[in-house]
Amino acid sequence: MPFYLEEADILSRVAGLRSVLIVPCKFCPAASLAVREAMPYIEPLRHFLKTQAYELFVQEVRQRLEDEGIRAAVFDSKLPHQYVACMWTAERRRKLARRAASFDGVVVLGCEATTETVREALKPVECDVIQGMEMVGIMNILPSITFPFNVRINVQGITPVTASAPERRRETLPTS
């Protein structure tokens, strides 16, 4: 059950920055875009494990930033085990910190957990972390496979979610 996410207004939040690294999570945002655009979630014979609707969206975000005069790049990975950003390995987080060091800001395309993962990884780096998507709810989905092995997501409903204050979450959750 992935989160349903919608794009946040990032242009007003990147004003004044010269360069931005786009950090996409490829699970919930990809599922959200596939649902919104009524496109397959995965088309293995055409795009392997990429969600075409989401890949187009990421490039759109990059182009909008560049149209505003902001140098933009995408922190990407072709390895499937690194698609879910809130579950990145320590090494992947170190790679992000090294890459982000040459940018003024980072735009996270993912949920609050992904944004927090990025924020923690970038503690040693001085750059703004901007959440580029907002969580609307949790999708109750019914996946289906269509010819030729395409995976589609049929939404049965979206359960709304309200986030609690970050301070309260940190106080009540166990830390490791």
Secondary structure, 3 states (H helix, E strand, C coil): CCEEEEECCCCCCCCCCCEEEEEECCCHHHHHHHHHCCCCCECHHHHCCCCHHHHHHHHHHHHHHHHCCCEEEECCCCCHHHCCHHHCCHHHHHHHHHHHCCCCEEEEECCHHHHHHHHHHCCCCCCEEEECEEEEEEEEEEEEEECCCEEEEEEEEEEECCCCCHHHHHHHCCCC
